[in-house]
Amino acid sequence: MKGKYKAALALLLLLFLVPLTLLMTLGLWVPTLAGIWLPVGTRIALEESPRLTRHGVVIPIFAIW
C-alpha cells in the first residue's frame, strides 16, 4: 500500500506542476509556436508575464508587430 500512496502523490504533483510550469513559461514558448503560422517578418510578444490571482489566471494581451 505504501507504494500506491507514493505513486498517487507523484501523479497528483505531476498533474499540478506541469500545467503550472507551462503557464509560467508562456512567454517563452507561445511566441515561437505562434511564429510557425504567422507571416514572415511578423513578431509576437507578451506585454507582461502571466500571473495567478485570487480569481484565476491573468494572461496579458499579445502584441503582434
N, CA, C and O atoms as CSV, one atom per row, in Angstrom:
chain,resi,resn,atom,element,x,y,z
A,1,MET,N,N,0.819,-1.204,0.000
A,1,MET,CA,C,0.000,0.000,0.000
A,1,MET,C,C,0.861,1.266,0.000
A,1,MET,O,O,0.462,2.290,-0.554
A,2,LYS,N,N,2.039,1.193,0.620
A,2,LYS,CA,C,2.885,2.372,0.712
A,2,LYS,C,C,3.319,2.858,-0.677
A,2,LYS,O,O,3.403,4.061,-0.924
A,3,GLY,N,N,3.591,1.916,-1.569
A,3,GLY,CA,C,3.983,2.273,-2.931
A,3,GLY,C,C,2.856,2.932,-3.709
A,3,GLY,O,O,3.104,3.803,-4.543
A,4,LYS,N,N,1.615,2.524,-3.445
A,4,LYS,CA,C,0.467,3.124,-4.132
A,4,LYS,C,C,0.277,4.577,-3.714
A,4,LYS,O,O,-0.081,5.422,-4.534
A,5,TYR,N,N,0.517,4.865,-2.442
A,5,TYR,CA,C,0.393,6.243,-1.968
A,5,TYR,C,C,1.458,7.129,-2.606
A,5,TYR,O,O,1.179,8.264,-2.992
A,6,LYS,N,N,2.668,6.610,-2.714
A,6,LYS,CA,C,3.741,7.385,-3.342
A,6,LYS,C,C,3.436,7.632,-4.818
A,6,LYS,O,O,3.667,8.728,-5.328
A,7,ALA,N,N,2.921,6.621,-5.495
A,7,ALA,CA,C,2.580,6.772,-6.910
A,7,ALA,C,C,1.436,7.765,-7.088
A,7,ALA,O,O,1.462,8.580,-8.011
A,8,ALA,N,N,0.443,7.705,-6.223
A,8,ALA,CA,C,-0.685,8.634,-6.304
A,8,ALA,C,C,-0.224,10.062,-6.030
A,8,ALA,O,O,-0.665,10.995,-6.702
A,9,LEU,N,N,0.652,10.237,-5.057
A,9,LEU,CA,C,1.180,11.562,-4.742
A,9,LEU,C,C,2.021,12.099,-5.899
A,9,LEU,O,O,1.924,13.276,-6.245
A,10,ALA,N,N,2.838,11.243,-6.489
A,10,ALA,CA,C,3.656,11.659,-7.630
A,10,ALA,C,C,2.775,12.061,-8.808
A,10,ALA,O,O,3.057,13.059,-9.472
A,11,LEU,N,N,1.727,11.314,-9.077
A,11,LEU,CA,C,0.809,11.641,-10.168
A,11,LEU,C,C,0.084,12.957,-9.900
A,11,LEU,O,O,-0.079,13.773,-10.807
A,12,LEU,N,N,-0.344,13.161,-8.674
A,12,LEU,CA,C,-1.019,14.398,-8.301
A,12,LEU,C,C,-0.092,15.601,-8.464
A,12,LEU,O,O,-0.501,16.635,-8.991
A,13,LEU,N,N,1.144,15.467,-8.015
A,13,LEU,CA,C,2.109,16.552,-8.178
A,13,LEU,C,C,2.389,16.822,-9.654
A,13,LEU,O,O,2.515,17.975,-10.067
A,14,LEU,N,N,2.485,15.772,-10.433
A,14,LEU,CA,C,2.726,15.922,-11.864
A,14,LEU,C,C,1.572,16.655,-12.541
A,14,LEU,O,O,1.795,17.540,-13.367
A,15,LEU,N,N,0.350,16.290,-12.196
A,15,LEU,CA,C,-0.826,16.934,-12.786
A,15,LEU,C,C,-0.960,18.392,-12.366
A,15,LEU,O,O,-1.609,19.177,-13.057
A,16,PHE,N,N,-0.358,18.760,-11.250
A,16,PHE,CA,C,-0.398,20.137,-10.781
A,16,PHE,C,C,0.774,20.950,-11.328
A,16,PHE,O,O,0.593,22.089,-11.758
A,17,LEU,N,N,1.966,20.373,-11.315
A,17,LEU,CA,C,3.159,21.131,-11.661
A,17,LEU,C,C,3.361,21.342,-13.160
A,17,LEU,O,O,3.864,22.391,-13.562
A,18,VAL,N,N,2.989,20.391,-13.983
A,18,VAL,CA,C,3.200,20.549,-15.431
A,18,VAL,C,C,2.382,21.715,-15.995
A,18,VAL,O,O,2.953,22.559,-16.686
A,19,PRO,N,N,1.069,21.804,-15.733
A,19,PRO,CA,C,0.327,22.974,-16.248
A,19,PRO,C,C,0.817,24.293,-15.651
A,19,PRO,O,O,0.844,25.313,-16.340
A,20,LEU,N,N,1.204,24.278,-14.375
A,20,LEU,CA,C,1.705,25.499,-13.750
A,20,LEU,C,C,3.012,25.942,-14.401
A,20,LEU,O,O,3.217,27.134,-14.629
A,21,THR,N,N,3.882,25.009,-14.697
A,21,THR,CA,C,5.140,25.326,-15.370
A,21,THR,C,C,4.892,25.857,-16.775
A,21,THR,O,O,5.529,26.823,-17.194
A,22,LEU,N,N,3.975,25.235,-17.504
A,22,LEU,CA,C,3.646,25.723,-18.845
A,22,LEU,C,C,3.076,27.138,-18.792
A,22,LEU,O,O,3.375,27.962,-19.656
A,23,LEU,N,N,2.266,27.415,-17.791
A,23,LEU,CA,C,1.690,28.748,-17.646
A,23,LEU,C,C,2.762,29.787,-17.342
A,23,LEU,O,O,2.766,30.871,-17.926
A,24,MET,N,N,3.666,29.455,-16.430
A,24,MET,CA,C,4.681,30.417,-16.026
A,24,MET,C,C,5.727,30.663,-17.115
A,24,MET,O,O,6.394,31.698,-17.104
A,25,THR,N,N,5.876,29.738,-18.043
A,25,THR,CA,C,6.837,29.922,-19.132
A,25,THR,C,C,6.135,30.263,-20.445
A,25,THR,O,O,6.709,30.093,-21.521
A,26,LEU,N,N,4.934,30.729,-20.360
A,26,LEU,CA,C,4.123,31.047,-21.535
A,26,LEU,C,C,4.829,32.012,-22.481
A,26,LEU,O,O,4.754,31.854,-23.699
A,27,GLY,N,N,5.503,32.994,-21.933
A,27,GLY,CA,C,6.195,33.986,-22.746
A,27,GLY,C,C,7.363,33.430,-23.528
A,27,GLY,O,O,7.827,34.063,-24.476
A,28,LEU,N,N,7.844,32.270,-23.155
A,28,LEU,CA,C,8.980,31.675,-23.852
A,28,LEU,C,C,8.564,30.814,-25.035
A,28,LEU,O,O,9.201,30.865,-26.087
A,29,TRP,N,N,7.515,30.030,-24.881
A,29,TRP,CA,C,7.188,29.066,-25.927
A,29,TRP,C,C,6.027,29.466,-26.827
A,29,TRP,O,O,5.958,28.992,-27.961
A,30,VAL,N,N,5.125,30.307,-26.377
A,30,VAL,CA,C,3.982,30.684,-27.223
A,30,VAL,C,C,4.396,31.524,-28.436
A,30,VAL,O,O,3.929,31.242,-29.540
A,31,PRO,N,N,5.254,32.549,-28.281
A,31,PRO,CA,C,5.651,33.302,-29.485
A,31,PRO,C,C,6.348,32.431,-30.533
A,31,PRO,O,O,6.140,32.616,-31.732
A,32,THR,N,N,7.159,31.497,-30.090
A,32,THR,CA,C,7.834,30.603,-31.030
A,32,THR,C,C,6.835,29.702,-31.736
A,32,THR,O,O,6.907,29.512,-32.950
A,33,LEU,N,N,5.911,29.154,-30.979
A,33,LEU,CA,C,4.904,28.271,-31.558
A,33,LEU,C,C,3.978,29.035,-32.501
A,33,LEU,O,O,3.643,28.538,-33.577
A,34,ALA,N,N,3.565,30.232,-32.108
A,34,ALA,CA,C,2.682,31.032,-32.962
A,34,ALA,C,C,3.409,31.524,-34.205
A,34,ALA,O,O,2.785,31.739,-35.244
A,35,GLY,N,N,4.726,31.704,-34.108
A,35,GLY,CA,C,5.509,32.168,-35.243
A,35,GLY,C,C,5.501,31.210,-36.413
A,35,GLY,O,O,5.803,31.610,-37.538
A,36,ILE,N,N,5.166,29.967,-36.179
A,36,ILE,CA,C,5.088,28.987,-37.257
A,36,ILE,C,C,3.996,29.386,-38.248
A,36,ILE,O,O,4.165,29.223,-39.457
A,37,TRP,N,N,2.884,29.906,-37.746
A,37,TRP,CA,C,1.739,30.230,-38.599
A,37,TRP,C,C,1.671,31.698,-39.003
A,37,TRP,O,O,0.871,32.058,-39.867
A,38,LEU,N,N,2.491,32.549,-38.398
A,38,LEU,CA,C,2.464,33.969,-38.742
A,38,LEU,C,C,3.223,34.229,-40.038
A,38,LEU,O,O,4.119,33.465,-40.396
A,39,PRO,N,N,2.870,35.300,-40.742
A,39,PRO,CA,C,3.615,35.645,-41.960
A,39,PRO,C,C,5.074,35.985,-41.635
A,39,PRO,O,O,5.394,36.368,-40.510
A,40,VAL,N,N,5.943,35.842,-42.622
A,40,VAL,CA,C,7.365,36.124,-42.439
A,40,VAL,C,C,7.551,37.589,-42.060
A,40,VAL,O,O,6.928,38.467,-42.655
A,41,GLY,N,N,8.397,37.855,-41.081
A,41,GLY,CA,C,8.672,39.214,-40.634
A,41,GLY,C,C,7.761,39.693,-39.517
A,41,GLY,O,O,7.955,40.796,-39.006
A,42,THR,N,N,6.777,38.901,-39.124
A,42,THR,CA,C,5.864,39.276,-38.049
A,42,THR,C,C,6.413,38.758,-36.727
A,42,THR,O,O,6.900,37.631,-36.643
A,43,ARG,N,N,6.330,39.585,-35.708
A,43,ARG,CA,C,6.769,39.181,-34.372
A,43,ARG,C,C,5.583,39.205,-33.427
A,43,ARG,O,O,4.652,39.989,-33.604
A,44,ILE,N,N,5.622,38.348,-32.429
A,44,ILE,CA,C,4.585,38.328,-31.407
A,44,ILE,C,C,5.283,38.389,-30.051
A,44,ILE,O,O,6.306,37.736,-29.843
A,45,ALA,N,N,4.728,39.172,-29.136
A,45,ALA,CA,C,5.348,39.339,-27.821
A,45,ALA,C,C,4.268,39.539,-26.768
A,45,ALA,O,O,3.177,40.023,-27.068
A,46,LEU,N,N,4.581,39.164,-25.539
A,46,LEU,CA,C,3.693,39.414,-24.406
A,46,LEU,C,C,4.078,40.739,-23.767
A,46,LEU,O,O,5.265,41.031,-23.617
A,47,GLU,N,N,3.094,41.540,-23.392
A,47,GLU,CA,C,3.384,42.818,-22.758
A,47,GLU,C,C,3.880,42.636,-21.331
A,47,GLU,O,O,4.680,43.436,-20.846
A,48,GLU,N,N,3.417,41.597,-20.657
A,48,GLU,CA,C,3.875,41.298,-19.298
A,48,GLU,C,C,3.703,39.808,-19.035
A,48,GLU,O,O,3.069,39.099,-19.816
A,49,SER,N,N,4.266,39.346,-17.943
A,49,SER,CA,C,4.209,37.920,-17.613
A,49,SER,C,C,2.816,37.529,-17.133
A,49,SER,O,O,2.117,38.343,-16.528
A,50,PRO,N,N,2.407,36.287,-17.399
A,50,PRO,CA,C,1.130,35.817,-16.853
A,50,PRO,C,C,1.230,35.705,-15.339
A,50,PRO,O,O,2.313,35.481,-14.799
A,51,ARG,N,N,0.110,35.858,-14.659
A,51,ARG,CA,C,0.142,35.785,-13.192
A,51,ARG,C,C,-1.119,35.111,-12.671
A,51,ARG,O,O,-2.170,35.119,-13.312
A,52,LEU,N,N,-0.979,34.538,-11.507
A,52,LEU,CA,C,-2.108,33.915,-10.830
A,52,LEU,C,C,-2.733,34.932,-9.898
A,52,LEU,O,O,-2.023,35.634,-9.177
A,53,THR,N,N,-4.054,35.019,-9.905
A,53,THR,CA,C,-4.764,35.895,-8.988
A,53,THR,C,C,-5.741,35.067,-8.170
A,53,THR,O,O,-5.843,33.851,-8.332
A,54,ARG,N,N,-6.436,35.733,-7.314
A,54,ARG,CA,C,-7.412,35.046,-6.473
A,54,ARG,C,C,-8.555,34.446,-7.297
A,54,ARG,O,O,-9.142,33.434,-6.915
A,55,HIS,N,N,-8.856,35.077,-8.417
A,55,HIS,CA,C,-9.996,34.657,-9.228
A,55,HIS,C,C,-9.617,33.820,-10.442
A,55,HIS,O,O,-10.497,33.363,-11.171
A,56,GLY,N,N,-8.338,33.614,-10.671
A,56,GLY,CA,C,-7.934,32.802,-11.815
A,56,GLY,C,C,-6.588,33.217,-12.360
A,56,GLY,O,O,-5.767,33.806,-11.656
A,57,VAL,N,N,-6.376,32.908,-13.601
A,57,VAL,CA,C,-5.119,33.196,-14.278
A,57,VAL,C,C,-5.310,34.411,-15.170
A,57,VAL,O,O,-6.274,34.490,-15.932
A,58,VAL,N,N,-4.383,35.359,-15.068
A,58,VAL,CA,C,-4.421,36.551,-15.912
A,58,VAL,C,C,-3.308,36.419,-16.942
A,58,VAL,O,O,-2.127,36.393,-16.598
A,59,ILE,N,N,-3.703,36.335,-18.212
A,59,ILE,CA,C,-2.739,36.260,-19.307
A,59,ILE,C,C,-2.777,37.601,-20.021
A,59,ILE,O,O,-3.838,38.029,-20.476
A,60,PRO,N,N,-1.626,38.272,-20.126
A,60,PRO,CA,C,-1.611,39.606,-20.735
A,60,PRO,C,C,-1.926,39.562,-22.223
A,60,PRO,O,O,-1.933,38.501,-22.848
A,61,ILE,N,N,-2.180,40.720,-22.759
A,61,ILE,CA,C,-2.505,40.855,-24.180
A,61,ILE,C,C,-1.242,40.646,-25.010
A,61,ILE,O,O,-0.160,41.107,-24.645
A,62,PHE,N,N,-1.396,39.954,-26.118
A,62,PHE,CA,C,-0.288,39.755,-27.046
A,62,PHE,C,C,-0.128,40.994,-27.910
A,62,PHE,O,O,-1.116,41.611,-28.307
A,63,ALA,N,N,1.102,41.354,-28.199
A,63,ALA,CA,C,1.388,42.428,-29.144
A,63,ALA,C,C,1.946,41.790,-30.406
A,63,ALA,O,O,2.946,41.073,-30.350
A,64,ILE,N,N,1.315,42.044,-31.531
A,64,ILE,CA,C,1.772,41.489,-32.803
A,64,ILE,C,C,2.335,42.623,-33.636
A,64,ILE,O,O,1.648,43.613,-33.889
A,65,TRP,N,N,3.588,42.484,-34.066
A,65,TRP,CA,C,4.254,43.507,-34.876
A,65,TRP,C,C,4.464,42.982,-36.245
A,65,TRP,O,O,5.012,43.682,-37.096
